[in-house]
Amino acid sequence: MDISANAVLRDHLWEDLSAKPKDQRPTVGLVLSAGGTRASAHIGVISVLTESGFPIDIVAGTSMGAIIGSLYADGKAPDELRKLSLKMGAATGSNFGPWTLLEYLFSQKLFSSKKMEKFIKKELKDKRFEQLKKPFACVAMDINSGEAIIFREGRVAPAVRASMNLPGIFKPVEYRHRYLVDGAIVDYVPVDAARLLGAKWILASVTENDFTRAKPTNVLSSMQQVIDIRGAMILDAQKKAADFLIEPTVGNVPSAGGTALYMTPTPWIIDQGELEANRLLHKAEESYILFSMPAIAKDLGLVTK
């Protein structure tokens, strides 16, 4: 235990700051990146933040980050998220075994991601964005224009489906005369979406791919790696736009686990999120305290205006 003067001061300031209502401190946004299977590490990050009492006011996510983010924004506890993560791979309805891949190659038809929408719809009881316990946004891409589409109103399930709708595998989701696919192509870490909802200080959980070690073995993993590479082209700028980063060590995990689309999570991946969040927790608290110093100084009577 750190009992230095700096640690004691930090703990005192943190206890006071984190206990304040959100209208009396800078609004905190949690941003969850894309990343397929790797993104299950977000659950470990959420677990540490929840256990520590770190205030999270706003949530935004892309692709698998949108799925986990929507469930968390609805009030699902970390233990519930762990259990639900085991169903997410099956929820896509696509197991890319040899016969399914042959069907994909020769049918000249794309699969449907409708089953994922049904999964989210069931778990969220078909809620609208304004009915969630925390403000939430997710991002998809218009495949005709390349435009990022930020969802923050309407029904949640179709929006999350569009955000994780892998192009080249799933049929684009038709929504208000647009044709939407996975938002990771244009907004891998949707800091902008969290800002749009009013977040002032942003913690981003990022599960970036390690291209030097990733070796695609089938159509699915190849398509996902293309998206990861495209996302990496804009990733540096998005990281700089966040106020604090937690980056679990999962870069050598394939985006698509095994042959099941997107997610065959293991406790190890989630644990990596917990390990990194625990390692950086006090630094995250310090970052938020420093950002909040004008408000803290005013409360202490050190600033009169």
C-alpha positions as CSV (number, residue, x, y, z in Angstrom):
1,M,0.0,0.0,0.0
2,D,1.3,3.4,-1.0
3,I,1.2,5.7,2.1
4,S,3.3,8.5,0.6
5,A,2.0,12.1,1.0
6,N,1.1,12.2,-2.7
7,A,-0.9,9.0,-2.4
8,V,-2.7,10.1,0.7
9,L,-3.6,13.4,-1.0
10,R,-4.7,11.7,-4.2
11,D,-6.9,9.3,-2.2
12,H,-8.5,12.2,-0.3
13,L,-9.2,14.2,-3.4
14,W,-10.5,11.1,-5.3
15,E,-12.9,10.1,-2.5
16,D,-14.4,13.6,-2.5
17,L,-14.5,14.0,-6.3
18,S,-15.9,10.6,-7.1
19,A,-18.7,11.0,-4.6
20,K,-20.0,14.2,-6.3
21,P,-23.1,14.1,-8.4
22,K,-22.3,14.2,-12.1
23,D,-23.6,17.8,-12.4
24,Q,-20.9,18.9,-9.9
25,R,-17.9,17.4,-11.7
26,P,-16.7,17.0,-15.2
27,T,-18.8,14.4,-17.1
28,V,-16.9,11.1,-17.6
29,G,-17.2,9.2,-20.8
30,L,-16.2,5.5,-21.3
31,V,-15.3,4.7,-24.9
32,L,-15.0,1.0,-26.0
33,S,-13.1,0.3,-29.2
34,A,-13.8,-2.2,-31.9
35,G,-11.7,-5.4,-32.0
36,G,-13.9,-8.5,-32.3
37,T,-12.8,-11.2,-29.9
38,R,-10.1,-8.9,-28.4
39,A,-12.8,-6.4,-27.4
40,S,-14.1,-8.8,-24.7
41,A,-11.2,-7.4,-22.6
42,H,-13.5,-4.3,-22.2
43,I,-15.5,-6.4,-19.8
44,G,-12.4,-6.7,-17.5
45,V,-11.9,-3.0,-17.7
46,I,-15.5,-2.3,-16.8
47,S,-15.2,-4.8,-13.9
48,V,-12.3,-2.9,-12.4
49,L,-13.9,0.5,-12.9
50,T,-17.2,-0.6,-11.4
51,E,-15.5,-2.3,-8.3
52,S,-13.4,0.8,-7.7
53,G,-16.4,3.2,-7.9
54,F,-14.9,5.1,-10.8
55,P,-17.8,7.3,-12.1
56,I,-18.9,6.6,-15.6
57,D,-21.6,8.9,-16.9
58,I,-21.6,8.3,-20.7
59,V,-20.8,5.2,-22.8
60,A,-19.9,5.0,-26.5
61,G,-18.7,2.0,-28.6
62,T,-18.0,0.7,-32.0
63,S,-18.6,-2.9,-33.3
64,M,-18.0,-5.3,-30.5
65,G,-17.5,-2.3,-28.2
66,A,-21.0,-1.2,-29.2
67,I,-22.4,-4.6,-28.1
68,I,-20.7,-4.6,-24.7
69,G,-21.3,-0.8,-24.3
70,S,-25.1,-1.1,-24.9
71,L,-25.4,-3.9,-22.3
72,Y,-23.3,-1.9,-19.8
73,A,-25.2,1.3,-20.4
74,D,-28.4,-0.7,-19.6
75,G,-27.1,-1.5,-16.2
76,K,-25.7,-5.0,-16.7
77,A,-23.1,-5.8,-14.0
78,P,-19.7,-7.1,-14.9
79,D,-20.6,-10.7,-13.8
80,E,-23.7,-10.5,-16.1
81,L,-21.5,-9.2,-19.0
82,R,-19.1,-12.2,-18.5
83,K,-22.0,-14.6,-18.8
84,L,-23.6,-12.8,-21.8
85,S,-20.2,-12.7,-23.6
86,L,-20.3,-16.5,-23.9
87,K,-23.5,-16.2,-25.9
88,M,-22.3,-13.4,-28.2
89,G,-20.5,-15.7,-30.7
90,A,-23.6,-17.9,-31.0
91,A,-25.8,-14.9,-31.3
92,T,-24.4,-13.9,-34.6
93,G,-25.7,-17.2,-36.0
94,S,-22.6,-17.7,-38.2
95,N,-20.2,-20.5,-37.6
96,F,-17.7,-20.4,-40.3
97,G,-16.9,-24.1,-40.7
98,P,-15.7,-25.6,-44.0
99,W,-19.2,-26.2,-45.4
100,T,-20.4,-22.7,-44.4
101,L,-17.4,-21.1,-46.1
102,L,-18.1,-23.1,-49.3
103,E,-21.7,-21.9,-49.2
104,Y,-20.5,-18.3,-48.8
105,L,-18.0,-18.6,-51.7
106,F,-20.4,-20.2,-54.1
107,S,-23.8,-18.8,-53.2
108,Q,-22.8,-15.2,-54.1
109,K,-25.0,-14.1,-51.2
110,L,-24.1,-12.4,-47.9
111,F,-25.2,-13.6,-44.6
112,S,-27.7,-11.8,-42.3
113,S,-26.8,-10.3,-38.9
114,K,-30.4,-10.3,-37.9
115,K,-29.7,-12.9,-35.1
116,M,-27.4,-10.4,-33.3
117,E,-30.2,-7.8,-33.4
118,K,-32.5,-10.4,-31.8
119,F,-30.0,-11.1,-29.1
120,I,-29.6,-7.4,-28.2
121,K,-33.3,-6.8,-28.5
122,K,-34.0,-9.6,-26.0
123,E,-31.3,-8.5,-23.5
124,L,-32.3,-4.9,-23.6
125,K,-36.1,-5.6,-23.8
126,D,-36.1,-3.6,-27.1
127,K,-35.3,-0.4,-25.4
128,R,-34.7,3.0,-27.0
129,F,-31.5,4.9,-26.4
130,E,-33.3,7.3,-24.0
131,Q,-34.5,4.4,-21.9
132,L,-31.0,3.1,-21.1
133,K,-29.6,3.9,-17.6
134,K,-26.6,5.7,-19.1
135,P,-26.4,7.9,-22.2
136,F,-25.1,5.7,-25.0
137,A,-23.9,6.1,-28.6
138,C,-22.6,3.7,-31.2
139,V,-21.2,4.1,-34.7
140,A,-21.8,2.5,-38.1
141,M,-20.7,3.4,-41.6
142,D,-22.8,4.2,-44.7
143,I,-21.3,1.9,-47.3
144,N,-22.4,4.2,-50.2
145,S,-20.8,7.4,-48.9
146,G,-18.2,6.2,-46.3
147,E,-19.8,8.5,-43.8
148,A,-19.7,7.7,-40.1
149,I,-23.3,7.4,-38.7
150,I,-23.6,8.1,-35.0
151,F,-26.6,6.5,-33.3
152,R,-27.9,8.1,-30.1
153,E,-31.7,7.9,-30.5
154,G,-34.3,5.4,-31.6
155,R,-34.2,1.7,-30.9
156,V,-30.9,0.4,-29.7
157,A,-30.8,-3.2,-31.2
158,P,-30.8,-2.2,-34.9
159,A,-28.1,0.4,-34.2
160,V,-25.8,-2.0,-32.5
161,R,-26.4,-4.5,-35.2
162,A,-25.4,-2.0,-37.8
163,S,-22.3,-1.1,-35.8
164,M,-21.0,-4.7,-35.8
165,N,-22.1,-5.6,-39.3
166,L,-18.9,-6.9,-40.9
167,P,-18.8,-5.8,-44.6
168,G,-18.2,-8.6,-47.2
169,I,-19.7,-11.1,-44.8
170,F,-23.0,-9.6,-43.7
171,K,-25.6,-7.8,-45.8
172,P,-25.6,-4.1,-45.2
173,V,-28.3,-3.0,-42.7
174,E,-30.9,-0.8,-44.4
175,Y,-31.8,2.1,-42.2
176,R,-33.6,5.3,-43.3
177,H,-32.4,4.9,-47.0
178,R,-28.9,4.2,-45.9
179,Y,-27.0,0.9,-46.1
180,L,-24.8,0.4,-43.0
181,V,-21.8,-1.7,-42.1
182,D,-19.3,-2.0,-39.3
183,G,-18.3,1.4,-37.9
184,A,-14.8,0.3,-37.1
185,I,-13.8,1.3,-40.6
186,V,-14.3,5.0,-39.9
187,D,-14.5,5.3,-36.1
188,Y,-12.5,2.5,-34.4
189,V,-12.4,4.4,-31.0
190,P,-15.5,6.7,-31.0
191,V,-14.3,9.5,-28.8
192,D,-16.3,11.9,-31.0
193,A,-19.5,10.1,-30.2
194,A,-18.9,10.4,-26.5
195,R,-18.1,14.1,-26.8
196,L,-21.4,14.5,-28.8
197,L,-23.2,13.1,-25.8
198,G,-21.5,15.7,-23.5
199,A,-18.5,13.9,-22.1
200,K,-15.8,16.2,-20.9
201,W,-13.2,13.7,-19.7
202,I,-12.8,10.5,-21.6
203,L,-11.3,7.1,-20.7
204,A,-10.9,4.9,-23.8
205,S,-10.4,1.1,-23.6
206,V,-8.6,0.2,-26.8
207,T,-8.0,-3.4,-28.1
208,E,-5.8,-2.8,-31.1
209,N,-4.5,-5.6,-33.4
210,D,-0.8,-6.5,-33.6
211,F,-0.4,-6.9,-37.4
212,T,3.1,-8.3,-37.0
213,R,1.7,-11.4,-35.3
214,A,-1.7,-11.7,-36.8
215,K,-2.0,-14.3,-39.5
216,P,-5.4,-14.6,-41.1
217,T,-6.4,-18.2,-41.8
218,N,-9.8,-17.9,-43.5
219,V,-12.1,-15.4,-45.3
220,L,-13.6,-14.2,-42.0
221,S,-10.3,-13.4,-40.3
222,S,-8.9,-11.8,-43.5
223,M,-11.9,-9.5,-43.7
224,Q,-11.6,-8.5,-40.1
225,Q,-7.9,-7.8,-40.4
226,V,-8.6,-5.5,-43.3
227,I,-11.0,-3.5,-41.0
228,D,-8.4,-3.5,-38.2
229,I,-5.8,-2.2,-40.6
230,R,-8.1,0.5,-41.8
231,G,-9.0,1.4,-38.3
232,A,-5.3,1.6,-37.3
233,M,-4.9,4.4,-39.9
234,I,-7.1,6.7,-37.8
235,L,-6.3,5.2,-34.4
236,D,-3.4,7.5,-33.4
237,A,-5.6,10.6,-33.8
238,Q,-8.4,9.0,-31.9
239,K,-6.2,7.9,-29.0
240,K,-4.9,11.5,-28.7
241,A,-8.5,12.8,-28.5
242,A,-9.1,10.7,-25.4
243,D,-7.9,11.9,-22.0
244,F,-6.8,8.5,-20.7
245,L,-6.1,5.1,-22.4
246,I,-6.3,1.6,-21.1
247,E,-4.9,-0.8,-23.7
248,P,-5.1,-4.5,-22.6
249,T,-2.4,-6.7,-24.0
250,V,-4.5,-8.7,-26.4
251,G,-3.0,-7.7,-29.8
252,N,-2.0,-11.2,-30.6
253,V,-5.6,-12.5,-30.3
254,P,-7.4,-13.0,-33.6
255,S,-10.4,-10.7,-34.1
256,A,-12.5,-13.7,-35.0
257,G,-12.0,-16.4,-32.4
258,G,-11.7,-19.8,-34.1
259,T,-14.4,-20.2,-36.7
260,A,-17.2,-18.5,-34.8
261,L,-17.8,-15.0,-36.0
262,Y,-16.5,-12.2,-33.9
263,M,-16.4,-13.7,-30.5
264,T,-15.3,-16.9,-28.8
265,P,-14.3,-15.2,-25.6
266,T,-12.1,-16.8,-23.0
267,P,-11.6,-15.8,-19.4
268,W,-8.0,-15.0,-20.3
269,I,-9.0,-12.2,-22.7
270,I,-11.3,-10.6,-20.1
271,D,-8.6,-11.1,-17.4
272,Q,-6.2,-9.1,-19.6
273,G,-8.6,-6.1,-19.4
274,E,-8.7,-6.5,-15.6
275,L,-5.0,-6.7,-15.3
276,E,-4.3,-3.5,-17.3
277,A,-7.1,-1.6,-15.7
278,N,-5.9,-2.5,-12.2
279,R,-2.3,-1.5,-13.2
280,L,-3.5,1.9,-14.5
281,L,-6.3,2.7,-12.1
282,H,-4.5,5.2,-9.8
283,K,-3.1,6.9,-12.9
284,A,-6.6,7.2,-14.3
285,E,-7.8,8.7,-11.0
286,E,-4.9,11.2,-11.0
287,S,-5.7,12.2,-14.6
288,Y,-9.3,12.9,-13.8
289,I,-8.4,14.7,-10.6
290,L,-6.0,17.0,-12.5
291,F,-8.6,17.7,-15.2
292,S,-11.1,18.5,-12.4
293,M,-8.7,20.9,-10.5
294,P,-10.6,24.1,-11.4
295,A,-13.8,22.7,-9.9
296,I,-11.9,21.3,-6.9
297,A,-10.1,24.7,-6.3
298,K,-13.5,26.5,-6.5
299,D,-15.0,24.1,-3.9
300,L,-12.0,24.7,-1.6
301,G,-12.5,28.4,-1.9
302,L,-9.2,28.9,-3.7
303,V,-10.9,30.5,-6.7
304,T,-13.7,32.9,-6.3
305,K,-14.9,33.1,-9.9
